[in-house]
Amino acid sequence: LAIGDVKLTDFVQTFSHWVYEISGHNMLVCDLQGILDMEGRRPVFRLTDPAICSKRKRDGHGRISKKRYGKTDLGMKGIRNFCRKHVCNDVCKA
């Protein structure tokens, strides 16, 4: 689906990019799945099953913290993977 030249998936990719930027490059919400609900006055994305990747921090003893968001928190590996593959689209650039 698209609205003009903008694909609806561009909004989801832009959300992931926005989270990365607004968190100071410390977090990323990715692997978003769901549906576009067109039933109401405005279209709404109903997103499910997100994966949250977070930058690990060291505790007071110099040990790296555990995965804060469960087993899908791939840390910097997941963040780097998104950054390597993501291409800003027209929504990102707006």
PyMOL Python script that loads the backbone (N, CA, C, O; Angstrom):
from pymol import cmd

cmd.read_pdbstr("""\
ATOM      1  N   LEU A   1       0.823  -1.191   0.000  1.00  0.00           N
ATOM      2  CA  LEU A   1       0.000   0.000   0.000  1.00  0.00           C
ATOM      3  C   LEU A   1       0.863   1.250   0.000  1.00  0.00           C
ATOM      4  O   LEU A   1       1.968   1.264   0.542  1.00  0.00           O
ATOM      5  N   ALA A   2       0.341   2.286  -0.613  1.00  0.00           N
ATOM      6  CA  ALA A   2       1.078   3.541  -0.673  1.00  0.00           C
ATOM      7  C   ALA A   2       0.107   4.710  -0.685  1.00  0.00           C
ATOM      8  O   ALA A   2      -1.040   4.593  -1.116  1.00  0.00           O
ATOM      9  N   ILE A   3       0.597   5.824  -0.205  1.00  0.00           N
ATOM     10  CA  ILE A   3      -0.134   7.085  -0.290  1.00  0.00           C
ATOM     11  C   ILE A   3       0.743   7.980  -1.149  1.00  0.00           C
ATOM     12  O   ILE A   3       1.775   8.468  -0.688  1.00  0.00           O
ATOM     13  N   GLY A   4       0.345   8.196  -2.380  1.00  0.00           N
ATOM     14  CA  GLY A   4       1.210   8.933  -3.298  1.00  0.00           C
ATOM     15  C   GLY A   4       2.496   8.153  -3.514  1.00  0.00           C
ATOM     16  O   GLY A   4       2.470   6.972  -3.861  1.00  0.00           O
ATOM     17  N   ASP A   5       3.623   8.826  -3.304  1.00  0.00           N
ATOM     18  CA  ASP A   5       4.924   8.179  -3.479  1.00  0.00           C
ATOM     19  C   ASP A   5       5.437   7.527  -2.200  1.00  0.00           C
ATOM     20  O   ASP A   5       6.499   6.905  -2.205  1.00  0.00           O
ATOM     21  N   VAL A   6       4.688   7.664  -1.102  1.00  0.00           N
ATOM     22  CA  VAL A   6       5.140   7.158   0.195  1.00  0.00           C
ATOM     23  C   VAL A   6       4.511   5.797   0.467  1.00  0.00           C
ATOM     24  O   VAL A   6       3.288   5.656   0.463  1.00  0.00           O
ATOM     25  N   LYS A   7       5.358   4.794   0.703  1.00  0.00           N
ATOM     26  CA  LYS A   7       4.877   3.473   1.083  1.00  0.00           C
ATOM     27  C   LYS A   7       4.520   3.503   2.567  1.00  0.00           C
ATOM     28  O   LYS A   7       5.181   4.187   3.350  1.00  0.00           O
ATOM     29  N   LEU A   8       3.498   2.780   2.951  1.00  0.00           N
ATOM     30  CA  LEU A   8       3.084   2.767   4.348  1.00  0.00           C
ATOM     31  C   LEU A   8       4.159   2.188   5.254  1.00  0.00           C
ATOM     32  O   LEU A   8       4.254   2.564   6.423  1.00  0.00           O
ATOM     33  N   THR A   9       4.962   1.286   4.733  1.00  0.00           N
ATOM     34  CA  THR A   9       6.061   0.735   5.540  1.00  0.00           C
ATOM     35  C   THR A   9       7.106   1.804   5.869  1.00  0.00           C
ATOM     36  O   THR A   9       7.873   1.650   6.819  1.00  0.00           O
ATOM     37  N   ASP A  10       7.137   2.886   5.087  1.00  0.00           N
ATOM     38  CA  ASP A  10       8.073   3.978   5.373  1.00  0.00           C
ATOM     39  C   ASP A  10       7.807   4.591   6.751  1.00  0.00           C
ATOM     40  O   ASP A  10       8.743   5.011   7.431  1.00  0.00           O
ATOM     41  N   PHE A  11       6.544   4.644   7.163  1.00  0.00           N
ATOM     42  CA  PHE A  11       6.205   5.202   8.467  1.00  0.00           C
ATOM     43  C   PHE A  11       6.764   4.341   9.598  1.00  0.00           C
ATOM     44  O   PHE A  11       7.251   4.864  10.600  1.00  0.00           O
ATOM     45  N   VAL A  12       6.693   3.035   9.433  1.00  0.00           N
ATOM     46  CA  VAL A  12       7.200   2.119  10.457  1.00  0.00           C
ATOM     47  C   VAL A  12       8.725   2.223  10.540  1.00  0.00           C
ATOM     48  O   VAL A  12       9.284   2.263  11.636  1.00  0.00           O
ATOM     49  N   GLN A  13       9.389   2.265   9.398  1.00  0.00           N
ATOM     50  CA  GLN A  13      10.847   2.432   9.385  1.00  0.00           C
ATOM     51  C   GLN A  13      11.250   3.769  10.003  1.00  0.00           C
ATOM     52  O   GLN A  13      12.250   3.855  10.716  1.00  0.00           O
ATOM     53  N   THR A  14      10.471   4.800   9.729  1.00  0.00           N
ATOM     54  CA  THR A  14      10.760   6.115  10.294  1.00  0.00           C
ATOM     55  C   THR A  14      10.587   6.110  11.805  1.00  0.00           C
ATOM     56  O   THR A  14      11.352   6.762  12.515  1.00  0.00           O
ATOM     57  N   PHE A  15       9.590   5.384  12.308  1.00  0.00           N
ATOM     58  CA  PHE A  15       9.402   5.287  13.758  1.00  0.00           C
ATOM     59  C   PHE A  15      10.634   4.662  14.406  1.00  0.00           C
ATOM     60  O   PHE A  15      11.114   5.153  15.427  1.00  0.00           O
ATOM     61  N   SER A  16      11.147   3.582  13.818  1.00  0.00           N
ATOM     62  CA  SER A  16      12.359   2.950  14.354  1.00  0.00           C
ATOM     63  C   SER A  16      13.516   3.949  14.372  1.00  0.00           C
ATOM     64  O   SER A  16      14.234   4.056  15.367  1.00  0.00           O
ATOM     65  N   HIS A  17      13.690   4.666  13.289  1.00  0.00           N
ATOM     66  CA  HIS A  17      14.768   5.653  13.189  1.00  0.00           C
ATOM     67  C   HIS A  17      14.573   6.761  14.223  1.00  0.00           C
ATOM     68  O   HIS A  17      15.537   7.193  14.854  1.00  0.00           O
ATOM     69  N   TRP A  18      13.337   7.222  14.402  1.00  0.00           N
ATOM     70  CA  TRP A  18      13.029   8.277  15.361  1.00  0.00           C
ATOM     71  C   TRP A  18      13.381   7.846  16.786  1.00  0.00           C
ATOM     72  O   TRP A  18      13.978   8.616  17.538  1.00  0.00           O
ATOM     73  N   VAL A  19      13.014   6.622  17.155  1.00  0.00           N
ATOM     74  CA  VAL A  19      13.344   6.118  18.504  1.00  0.00           C
ATOM     75  C   VAL A  19      14.853   6.122  18.704  1.00  0.00           C
ATOM     76  O   VAL A  19      15.340   6.517  19.763  1.00  0.00           O
ATOM     77  N   TYR A  20      15.584   5.691  17.705  1.00  0.00           N
ATOM     78  CA  TYR A  20      17.051   5.675  17.779  1.00  0.00           C
ATOM     79  C   TYR A  20      17.591   7.084  18.014  1.00  0.00           C
ATOM     80  O   TYR A  20      18.459   7.283  18.863  1.00  0.00           O
ATOM     81  N   GLU A  21      17.086   8.051  17.274  1.00  0.00           N
ATOM     82  CA  GLU A  21      17.563   9.433  17.406  1.00  0.00           C
ATOM     83  C   GLU A  21      17.148  10.051  18.739  1.00  0.00           C
ATOM     84  O   GLU A  21      17.979  10.654  19.418  1.00  0.00           O
ATOM     85  N   ILE A  22      15.880   9.912  19.127  1.00  0.00           N
ATOM     86  CA  ILE A  22      15.361  10.564  20.330  1.00  0.00           C
ATOM     87  C   ILE A  22      15.974   9.958  21.601  1.00  0.00           C
ATOM     88  O   ILE A  22      16.021  10.617  22.640  1.00  0.00           O
ATOM     89  N   SER A  23      16.439   8.714  21.519  1.00  0.00           N
ATOM     90  CA  SER A  23      17.059   8.064  22.682  1.00  0.00           C
ATOM     91  C   SER A  23      18.554   8.371  22.775  1.00  0.00           C
ATOM     92  O   SER A  23      19.247   7.817  23.628  1.00  0.00           O
ATOM     93  N   GLY A  24      19.045   9.238  21.916  1.00  0.00           N
ATOM     94  CA  GLY A  24      20.472   9.542  21.935  1.00  0.00           C
ATOM     95  C   GLY A  24      21.318   8.380  21.444  1.00  0.00           C
ATOM     96  O   GLY A  24      22.456   8.199  21.879  1.00  0.00           O
ATOM     97  N   HIS A  25      20.750   7.585  20.525  1.00  0.00           N
ATOM     98  CA  HIS A  25      21.416   6.422  19.919  1.00  0.00           C
ATOM     99  C   HIS A  25      21.617   5.297  20.927  1.00  0.00           C
ATOM    100  O   HIS A  25      22.530   4.485  20.776  1.00  0.00           O
ATOM    101  N   ASN A  26      20.766   5.242  21.961  1.00  0.00           N
ATOM    102  CA  ASN A  26      20.873   4.214  22.996  1.00  0.00           C
ATOM    103  C   ASN A  26      19.837   3.105  22.866  1.00  0.00           C
ATOM    104  O   ASN A  26      19.932   2.086  23.550  1.00  0.00           O
ATOM    105  N   MET A  27      18.848   3.292  21.997  1.00  0.00           N
ATOM    106  CA  MET A  27      17.755   2.324  21.916  1.00  0.00           C
ATOM    107  C   MET A  27      17.174   2.323  20.512  1.00  0.00           C
ATOM    108  O   MET A  27      17.236   3.315  19.784  1.00  0.00           O
ATOM    109  N   LEU A  28      16.607   1.175  20.156  1.00  0.00           N
ATOM    110  CA  LEU A  28      15.974   1.028  18.851  1.00  0.00           C
ATOM    111  C   LEU A  28      14.777   0.100  19.003  1.00  0.00           C
ATOM    112  O   LEU A  28      14.895  -0.967  19.604  1.00  0.00           O
ATOM    113  N   VAL A  29      13.634   0.490  18.472  1.00  0.00           N
ATOM    114  CA  VAL A  29      12.467  -0.383  18.407  1.00  0.00           C
ATOM    115  C   VAL A  29      12.401  -0.887  16.972  1.00  0.00           C
ATOM    116  O   VAL A  29      12.290  -0.097  16.034  1.00  0.00           O
ATOM    117  N   CYS A  30      12.469  -2.194  16.808  1.00  0.00           N
ATOM    118  CA  CYS A  30      12.528  -2.750  15.452  1.00  0.00           C
ATOM    119  C   CYS A  30      11.708  -4.030  15.367  1.00  0.00           C
ATOM    120  O   CYS A  30      11.033  -4.411  16.323  1.00  0.00           O
ATOM    121  N   ASP A  31      11.771  -4.673  14.246  1.00  0.00           N
ATOM    122  CA  ASP A  31      11.040  -5.914  13.971  1.00  0.00           C
ATOM    123  C   ASP A  31       9.547  -5.724  14.196  1.00  0.00           C
ATOM    124  O   ASP A  31       8.867  -6.617  14.700  1.00  0.00           O
ATOM    125  N   LEU A  32       9.043  -4.555  13.819  1.00  0.00           N
ATOM    126  CA  LEU A  32       7.633  -4.235  14.037  1.00  0.00           C
ATOM    127  C   LEU A  32       6.750  -4.970  13.040  1.00  0.00           C
ATOM    128  O   LEU A  32       7.032  -5.021  11.843  1.00  0.00           O
ATOM    129  N   GLN A  33       5.689  -5.527  13.564  1.00  0.00           N
ATOM    130  CA  GLN A  33       4.715  -6.242  12.756  1.00  0.00           C
ATOM    131  C   GLN A  33       3.344  -5.727  13.139  1.00  0.00           C
ATOM    132  O   GLN A  33       3.184  -5.121  14.199  1.00  0.00           O
ATOM    133  N   GLY A  34       2.370  -5.952  12.311  1.00  0.00           N
ATOM    134  CA  GLY A  34       1.027  -5.529  12.658  1.00  0.00           C
ATOM    135  C   GLY A  34       0.182  -5.284  11.439  1.00  0.00           C
ATOM    136  O   GLY A  34       0.436  -5.804  10.353  1.00  0.00           O
ATOM    137  N   ILE A  35      -0.847  -4.465  11.657  1.00  0.00           N
ATOM    138  CA  ILE A  35      -1.794  -4.179  10.574  1.00  0.00           C
ATOM    139  C   ILE A  35      -2.048  -2.678  10.505  1.00  0.00           C
ATOM    140  O   ILE A  35      -1.786  -1.938  11.453  1.00  0.00           O
ATOM    141  N   LEU A  36      -2.553  -2.262   9.383  1.00  0.00           N
ATOM    142  CA  LEU A  36      -3.033  -0.894   9.215  1.00  0.00           C
ATOM    143  C   LEU A  36      -4.545  -0.956   9.354  1.00  0.00           C
ATOM    144  O   LEU A  36      -5.231  -1.540   8.514  1.00  0.00           O
ATOM    145  N   ASP A  37      -5.058  -0.356  10.410  1.00  0.00           N
ATOM    146  CA  ASP A  37      -6.488  -0.356  10.702  1.00  0.00           C
ATOM    147  C   ASP A  37      -7.123   0.852  10.015  1.00  0.00           C
ATOM    148  O   ASP A  37      -6.833   1.994  10.368  1.00  0.00           O
ATOM    149  N   MET A  38      -7.980   0.601   9.043  1.00  0.00           N
ATOM    150  CA  MET A  38      -8.618   1.663   8.264  1.00  0.00           C
ATOM    151  C   MET A  38     -10.070   1.879   8.699  1.00  0.00           C
ATOM    152  O   MET A  38     -10.817   2.574   8.010  1.00  0.00           O
ATOM    153  N   GLU A  39     -10.481   1.296   9.829  1.00  0.00           N
ATOM    154  CA  GLU A  39     -11.877   1.330  10.257  1.00  0.00           C
ATOM    155  C   GLU A  39     -12.316   2.698  10.785  1.00  0.00           C
ATOM    156  O   GLU A  39     -13.476   3.070  10.605  1.00  0.00           O
ATOM    157  N   GLY A  40     -11.430   3.455  11.426  1.00  0.00           N
ATOM    158  CA  GLY A  40     -11.811   4.716  12.045  1.00  0.00           C
ATOM    159  C   GLY A  40     -11.740   5.888  11.089  1.00  0.00           C
ATOM    160  O   GLY A  40     -11.649   5.728   9.872  1.00  0.00           O
ATOM    161  N   ARG A  41     -11.785   7.081  11.683  1.00  0.00           N
ATOM    162  CA  ARG A  41     -11.705   8.311  10.869  1.00  0.00           C
ATOM    163  C   ARG A  41     -10.356   8.447  10.190  1.00  0.00           C
ATOM    164  O   ARG A  41     -10.259   8.949   9.070  1.00  0.00           O
ATOM    165  N   ARG A  42      -9.315   7.994  10.879  1.00  0.00           N
ATOM    166  CA  ARG A  42      -7.949   8.074  10.338  1.00  0.00           C
ATOM    167  C   ARG A  42      -7.312   6.688  10.387  1.00  0.00           C
ATOM    168  O   ARG A  42      -7.609   5.899  11.285  1.00  0.00           O
ATOM    169  N   PRO A  43      -6.451   6.393   9.442  1.00  0.00           N
ATOM    170  CA  PRO A  43      -5.734   5.108   9.501  1.00  0.00           C
ATOM    171  C   PRO A  43      -4.835   5.053  10.736  1.00  0.00           C
ATOM    172  O   PRO A  43      -4.213   6.050  11.105  1.00  0.00           O
ATOM    173  N   VAL A  44      -4.772   3.889  11.366  1.00  0.00           N
ATOM    174  CA  VAL A  44      -3.950   3.695  12.561  1.00  0.00           C
ATOM    175  C   VAL A  44      -3.168   2.399  12.399  1.00  0.00           C
ATOM    176  O   VAL A  44      -3.733   1.366  12.041  1.00  0.00           O
ATOM    177  N   PHE A  45      -1.868   2.460  12.663  1.00  0.00           N
ATOM    178  CA  PHE A  45      -1.065   1.242  12.690  1.00  0.00           C
ATOM    179  C   PHE A  45      -1.284   0.549  14.018  1.00  0.00           C
ATOM    180  O   PHE A  45      -1.173   1.184  15.067  1.00  0.00           O
ATOM    181  N   ARG A  46      -1.590  -0.721  14.000  1.00  0.00           N
ATOM    182  CA  ARG A  46      -1.690  -1.554  15.201  1.00  0.00           C
ATOM    183  C   ARG A  46      -0.472  -2.454  15.173  1.00  0.00           C
ATOM    184  O   ARG A  46      -0.473  -3.497  14.519  1.00  0.00           O
ATOM    185  N   LEU A  47       0.566  -2.045  15.885  1.00  0.00           N
ATOM    186  CA  LEU A  47       1.844  -2.740  15.834  1.00  0.00           C
ATOM    187  C   LEU A  47       1.971  -3.697  17.022  1.00  0.00           C
ATOM    188  O   LEU A  47       1.575  -3.380  18.143  1.00  0.00           O
ATOM    189  N   THR A  48       2.529  -4.866  16.746  1.00  0.00           N
ATOM    190  CA  THR A  48       2.682  -5.889  17.771  1.00  0.00           C
ATOM    191  C   THR A  48       4.092  -6.460  17.736  1.00  0.00           C
ATOM    192  O   THR A  48       4.837  -6.271  16.775  1.00  0.00           O
ATOM    193  N   ASP A  49       4.430  -7.147  18.784  1.00  0.00           N
ATOM    194  CA  ASP A  49       5.653  -7.945  18.850  1.00  0.00           C
ATOM    195  C   ASP A  49       6.931  -7.163  18.537  1.00  0.00           C
ATOM    196  O   ASP A  49       7.750  -7.622  17.741  1.00  0.00           O
ATOM    197  N   PRO A  50       7.115  -5.983  19.156  1.00  0.00           N
ATOM    198  CA  PRO A  50       8.340  -5.236  18.865  1.00  0.00           C
ATOM    199  C   PRO A  50       9.558  -5.886  19.518  1.00  0.00           C
ATOM    200  O   PRO A  50       9.447  -6.556  20.544  1.00  0.00           O
ATOM    201  N   ALA A  51      10.691  -5.680  18.918  1.00  0.00           N
ATOM    202  CA  ALA A  51      11.974  -6.019  19.543  1.00  0.00           C
ATOM    203  C   ALA A  51      12.625  -4.688  19.905  1.00  0.00           C
ATOM    204  O   ALA A  51      12.651  -3.758  19.099  1.00  0.00           O
ATOM    205  N   ILE A  52      13.143  -4.609  21.116  1.00  0.00           N
ATOM    206  CA  ILE A  52      13.823  -3.400  21.557  1.00  0.00           C
ATOM    207  C   ILE A  52      15.289  -3.744  21.763  1.00  0.00           C
ATOM    208  O   ILE A  52      15.631  -4.611  22.567  1.00  0.00           O
ATOM    209  N   CYS A  53      16.139  -3.062  21.035  1.00  0.00           N
ATOM    210  CA  CYS A  53      17.583  -3.234  21.182  1.00  0.00           C
ATOM    211  C   CYS A  53      18.113  -2.043  21.965  1.00  0.00           C
ATOM    212  O   CYS A  53      17.786  -0.896  21.662  1.00  0.00           O
ATOM    213  N   SER A  54      18.933  -2.321  22.972  1.00  0.00           N
ATOM    214  CA  SER A  54      19.444  -1.228  23.799  1.00  0.00           C
ATOM    215  C   SER A  54      20.954  -1.353  23.970  1.00  0.00           C
ATOM    216  O   SER A  54      21.522  -2.445  23.984  1.00  0.00           O
ATOM    217  N   LYS A  55      21.570  -0.193  24.099  1.00  0.00           N
ATOM    218  CA  LYS A  55      23.004  -0.140  24.340  1.00  0.00           C
ATOM    219  C   LYS A  55      23.248  -0.604  25.772  1.00  0.00           C
ATOM    220  O   LYS A  55      22.623  -0.101  26.706  1.00  0.00           O
ATOM    221  N   ARG A  56      24.145  -1.552  25.942  1.00  0.00           N
ATOM    222  CA  ARG A  56      24.458  -2.059  27.278  1.00  0.00           C
ATOM    223  C   ARG A  56      25.301  -1.044  28.029  1.00  0.00           C
ATOM    224  O   ARG A  56      26.117  -0.335  27.440  1.00  0.00           O
ATOM    225  N   LYS A  57      25.095  -0.987  29.324  1.00  0.00           N
ATOM    226  CA  LYS A  57      25.885  -0.097  30.166  1.00  0.00           C
ATOM    227  C   LYS A  57      26.652  -0.926  31.182  1.00  0.00           C
ATOM    228  O   LYS A  57      26.289  -2.065  31.478  1.00  0.00           O
ATOM    229  N   ARG A  58      27.697  -0.349  31.703  1.00  0.00           N
ATOM    230  CA  ARG A  58      28.467  -1.032  32.751  1.00  0.00           C
ATOM    231  C   ARG A  58      27.886  -0.673  34.109  1.00  0.00           C
ATOM    232  O   ARG A  58      27.486   0.467  34.346  1.00  0.00           O
ATOM    233  N   ASP A  59      27.844  -1.670  35.005  1.00  0.00           N
ATOM    234  CA  ASP A  59      27.379  -1.389  36.357  1.00  0.00           C
ATOM    235  C   ASP A  59      28.528  -0.810  37.181  1.00  0.00           C
ATOM    236  O   ASP A  59      29.608  -0.555  36.648  1.00  0.00           O
ATOM    237  N   GLY A  60      28.301  -0.606  38.451  1.00  0.00           N
ATOM    238  CA  GLY A  60      29.316  -0.011  39.319  1.00  0.00           C
ATOM    239  C   GLY A  60      30.571  -0.838  39.472  1.00  0.00           C
ATOM    240  O   GLY A  60      31.587  -0.339  39.956  1.00  0.00           O
ATOM    241  N   HIS A  61      30.517  -2.110  39.063  1.00  0.00           N
ATOM    242  CA  HIS A  61      31.678  -3.012  39.181  1.00  0.00           C
ATOM    243  C   HIS A  61      32.357  -3.253  37.835  1.00  0.00           C
ATOM    244  O   HIS A  61      33.237  -4.107  37.724  1.00  0.00           O
ATOM    245  N   GLY A  62      31.950  -2.502  36.818  1.00  0.00           N
ATOM    246  CA  GLY A  62      32.566  -2.631  35.508  1.00  0.00           C
ATOM    247  C   GLY A  62      31.999  -3.742  34.647  1.00  0.00           C
ATOM    248  O   GLY A  62      32.471  -3.964  33.531  1.00  0.00           O
ATOM    249  N   ARG A  63      30.987  -4.447  35.152  1.00  0.00           N
ATOM    250  CA  ARG A  63      30.362  -5.528  34.369  1.00  0.00           C
ATOM    251  C   ARG A  63      29.305  -4.947  33.440  1.00  0.00           C
ATOM    252  O   ARG A  63      28.604  -3.996  33.787  1.00  0.00           O
ATOM    253  N   ILE A  64      29.204  -5.534  32.258  1.00  0.00           N
ATOM    254  CA  ILE A  64      28.195  -5.088  31.295  1.00  0.00           C
ATOM    255  C   ILE A  64      26.838  -5.613  31.739  1.00  0.00           C
ATOM    256  O   ILE A  64      26.706  -6.776  32.118  1.00  0.00           O
ATOM    257  N   SER A  65      25.832  -4.748  31.689  1.00  0.00           N
ATOM    258  CA  SER A  65      24.486  -5.106  32.137  1.00  0.00           C
ATOM    259  C   SER A  65      23.868  -6.181  31.252  1.00  0.00           C
ATOM    260  O   SER A  65      24.298  -6.409  30.121  1.00  0.00           O
ATOM    261  N   LYS A  66      22.853  -6.831  31.797  1.00  0.00           N
ATOM    262  CA  LYS A  66      22.132  -7.866  31.057  1.00  0.00           C
ATOM    263  C   LYS A  66      21.208  -7.211  30.037  1.00  0.00           C
ATOM    264  O   LYS A  66      21.035  -5.992  30.020  1.00  0.00           O
ATOM    265  N   LYS A  67      20.630  -8.035  29.205  1.00  0.00           N
ATOM    266  CA  LYS A  67      19.660  -7.548  28.227  1.00  0.00           C
ATOM    267  C   LYS A  67      18.467  -6.985  28.990  1.00  0.00           C
ATOM    268  O   LYS A  67      17.810  -7.705  29.742  1.00  0.00           O
ATOM    269  N   ARG A  68      18.192  -5.721  28.798  1.00  0.00           N
ATOM    270  CA  ARG A  68      17.108  -5.073  29.532  1.00  0.00           C
ATOM    271  C   ARG A  68      15.725  -5.417  28.984  1.00  0.00           C
ATOM    272  O   ARG A  68      14.737  -5.341  29.714  1.00  0.00           O
ATOM    273  N   TYR A  69      15.642  -5.792  27.716  1.00  0.00           N
ATOM    274  CA  TYR A  69      14.340  -5.988  27.090  1.00  0.00           C
ATOM    275  C   TYR A  69      14.132  -7.410  26.578  1.00  0.00           C
ATOM    276  O   TYR A  69      13.465  -7.622  25.565  1.00  0.00           O
ATOM    277  N   GLY A  70      14.697  -8.363  27.272  1.00  0.00           N
ATOM    278  CA  GLY A  70      14.469  -9.759  26.936  1.00  0.00           C
ATOM    279  C   GLY A  70      15.410 -10.320  25.892  1.00  0.00           C
ATOM    280  O   GLY A  70      16.384  -9.683  25.491  1.00  0.00           O
ATOM    281  N   LYS A  71      15.090 -11.535  25.461  1.00  0.00           N
ATOM    282  CA  LYS A  71      16.003 -12.253  24.576  1.00  0.00           C
ATOM    283  C   LYS A  71      16.121 -11.644  23.184  1.00  0.00           C
ATOM    284  O   LYS A  71      17.089 -11.924  22.477  1.00  0.00           O
ATOM    285  N   THR A  72      15.160 -10.819  22.775  1.00  0.00           N
ATOM    286  CA  THR A  72      15.266 -10.182  21.455  1.00  0.00           C
ATOM    287  C   THR A  72      16.068  -8.890  21.501  1.00  0.00           C
ATOM    288  O   THR A  72      16.266  -8.255  20.465  1.00  0.00           O
ATOM    289  N   ASP A  73      16.534  -8.487  22.682  1.00  0.00           N
ATOM    290  CA  ASP A  73      17.388  -7.295  22.810  1.00  0.00           C
ATOM    291  C   ASP A  73      18.789  -7.690  22.344  1.00  0.00           C
ATOM    292  O   ASP A  73      19.570  -8.267  23.101  1.00  0.00           O
ATOM    293  N   LEU A  74      19.085  -7.375  21.110  1.00  0.00           N
ATOM    294  CA  LEU A  74      20.372  -7.756  20.525  1.00  0.00           C
ATOM    295  C   LEU A  74      21.456  -6.711  20.768  1.00  0.00           C
ATOM    296  O   LEU A  74      22.562  -6.828  20.242  1.00  0.00           O
ATOM    297  N   GLY A  75      21.142  -5.697  21.560  1.00  0.00           N
ATOM    298  CA  GLY A  75      22.137  -4.699  21.924  1.00  0.00           C
ATOM    299  C   GLY A  75      22.679  -3.957  20.714  1.00  0.00           C
ATOM    300  O   GLY A  75      21.957  -3.709  19.748  1.00  0.00           O
ATOM    301  N   MET A  76      23.951  -3.607  20.778  1.00  0.00           N
ATOM    302  CA  MET A  76      24.580  -2.841  19.695  1.00  0.00           C
ATOM    303  C   MET A  76      24.607  -3.614  18.385  1.00  0.00           C
ATOM    304  O   MET A  76      24.598  -3.008  17.313  1.00  0.00           O
ATOM    305  N   LYS A  77      24.640  -4.924  18.451  1.00  0.00           N
ATOM    306  CA  LYS A  77      24.610  -5.718  17.218  1.00  0.00           C
ATOM    307  C   LYS A  77      23.316  -5.440  16.450  1.00  0.00           C
ATOM    308  O   LYS A  77      23.348  -5.242  15.235  1.00  0.00           O
ATOM    309  N   GLY A  78      22.183  -5.424  17.147  1.00  0.00           N
ATOM    310  CA  GLY A  78      20.907  -5.137  16.507  1.00  0.00           C
ATOM    311  C   GLY A  78      20.821  -3.702  16.014  1.00  0.00           C
ATOM    312  O   GLY A  78      20.304  -3.438  14.928  1.00  0.00           O
ATOM    313  N   ILE A  79      21.331  -2.774  16.820  1.00  0.00           N
ATOM    314  CA  ILE A  79      21.317  -1.361  16.432  1.00  0.00           C
ATOM    315  C   ILE A  79      22.182  -1.141  15.196  1.00  0.00           C
ATOM    316  O   ILE A  79      21.766  -0.459  14.259  1.00  0.00           O
ATOM    317  N   ARG A  80      23.385  -1.717  15.190  1.00  0.00           N
ATOM    318  CA  ARG A  80      24.276  -1.572  14.028  1.00  0.00           C
ATOM    319  C   ARG A  80      23.653  -2.193  12.778  1.00  0.00           C
ATOM    320  O   ARG A  80      23.774  -1.646  11.683  1.00  0.00           O
ATOM    321  N   ASN A  81      22.994  -3.327  12.943  1.00  0.00           N
ATOM    322  CA  ASN A  81      22.362  -3.994  11.806  1.00  0.00           C
ATOM    323  C   ASN A  81      21.284  -3.092  11.189  1.00  0.00           C
ATOM    324  O   ASN A  81      21.207  -2.960   9.968  1.00  0.00           O
ATOM    325  N   PHE A  82      20.456  -2.475  12.034  1.00  0.00           N
ATOM    326  CA  PHE A  82      19.435  -1.558  11.520  1.00  0.00           C
ATOM    327  C   PHE A  82      20.095  -0.391  10.797  1.00  0.00           C
ATOM    328  O   PHE A  82      19.710  -0.053   9.678  1.00  0.00           O
ATOM    329  N   CYS A  83      21.083   0.221  11.430  1.00  0.00           N
ATOM    330  CA  CYS A  83      21.742   1.398  10.837  1.00  0.00           C
ATOM    331  C   CYS A  83      22.409   1.069   9.504  1.00  0.00           C
ATOM    332  O   CYS A  83      22.426   1.896   8.593  1.00  0.00           O
ATOM    333  N   ARG A  84      22.950  -0.122   9.395  1.00  0.00           N
ATOM    334  CA  ARG A  84      23.623  -0.539   8.163  1.00  0.00           C
ATOM    335  C   ARG A  84      22.613  -0.710   7.019  1.00  0.00           C
ATOM    336  O   ARG A  84      22.916  -0.408   5.865  1.00  0.00           O
ATOM    337  N   LYS A  85      21.409  -1.199   7.353  1.00  0.00           N
ATOM    338  CA  LYS A  85      20.423  -1.497   6.316  1.00  0.00           C
ATOM    339  C   LYS A  85      19.425  -0.376   6.049  1.00  0.00           C
ATOM    340  O   LYS A  85      18.850  -0.302   4.963  1.00  0.00           O
ATOM    341  N   HIS A  86      19.217   0.491   7.025  1.00  0.00           N
ATOM    342  CA  HIS A  86      18.185   1.525   6.894  1.00  0.00           C
ATOM    343  C   HIS A  86      18.598   2.590   5.877  1.00  0.00           C
ATOM    344  O   HIS A  86      19.722   3.091   5.895  1.00  0.00           O
ATOM    345  N   VAL A  87      17.671   2.915   5.005  1.00  0.00           N
ATOM    346  CA  VAL A  87      17.843   4.021   4.068  1.00  0.00           C
ATOM    347  C   VAL A  87      16.721   5.008   4.379  1.00  0.00           C
ATOM    348  O   VAL A  87      15.542   4.662   4.304  1.00  0.00           O
ATOM    349  N   CYS A  88      17.096   6.234   4.729  1.00  0.00           N
ATOM    350  CA  CYS A  88      16.074   7.235   5.031  1.00  0.00           C
ATOM    351  C   CYS A  88      15.154   7.406   3.830  1.00  0.00           C
ATOM    352  O   CYS A  88      15.595   7.481   2.684  1.00  0.00           O
ATOM    353  N   ASN A  89      13.873   7.466   4.129  1.00  0.00           N
ATOM    354  CA  ASN A  89      12.867   7.624   3.083  1.00  0.00           C
ATOM    355  C   ASN A  89      12.280   9.038   3.168  1.00  0.00           C
ATOM    356  O   ASN A  89      12.751   9.861   3.953  1.00  0.00           O
ATOM    357  N   ASP A  90      11.262   9.314   2.366  1.00  0.00           N
ATOM    358  CA  ASP A  90      10.680  10.669   2.345  1.00  0.00           C
ATOM    359  C   ASP A  90      10.061  11.049   3.680  1.00  0.00           C
ATOM    360  O   ASP A  90      10.022  12.232   4.017  1.00  0.00           O
ATOM    361  N   VAL A  91       9.571  10.075   4.454  1.00  0.00           N
ATOM    362  CA  VAL A  91       8.992  10.376   5.756  1.00  0.00           C
ATOM    363  C   VAL A  91      10.108  10.709   6.745  1.00  0.00           C
ATOM    364  O   VAL A  91       9.966  11.644   7.533  1.00  0.00           O
ATOM    365  N   CYS A  92      11.200   9.973   6.719  1.00  0.00           N
ATOM    366  CA  CYS A  92      12.356  10.255   7.586  1.00  0.00           C
ATOM    367  C   CYS A  92      12.873  11.666   7.353  1.00  0.00           C
ATOM    368  O   CYS A  92      13.222  12.380   8.293  1.00  0.00           O
ATOM    369  N   LYS A  93      12.916  12.048   6.108  1.00  0.00           N
ATOM    370  CA  LYS A  93      13.519  13.339   5.751  1.00  0.00           C
ATOM    371  C   LYS A  93      12.596  14.516   6.061  1.00  0.00           C
ATOM    372  O   LYS A  93      13.038  15.665   6.059  1.00  0.00           O
ATOM    373  N   ALA A  94      11.329  14.243   6.324  1.00  0.00           N
ATOM    374  CA  ALA A  94      10.344  15.326   6.568  1.00  0.00           C
ATOM    375  C   ALA A  94      10.579  15.999   7.909  1.00  0.00           C
ATOM    376  O   ALA A  94       9.851  16.923   8.273  1.00  0.00           O
TER     377      ALA A  94
END
""", "prot")
cmd.dss("prot")
cmd.show_as("cartoon", "prot")
cmd.util.cbc("prot")
cmd.orient("prot")
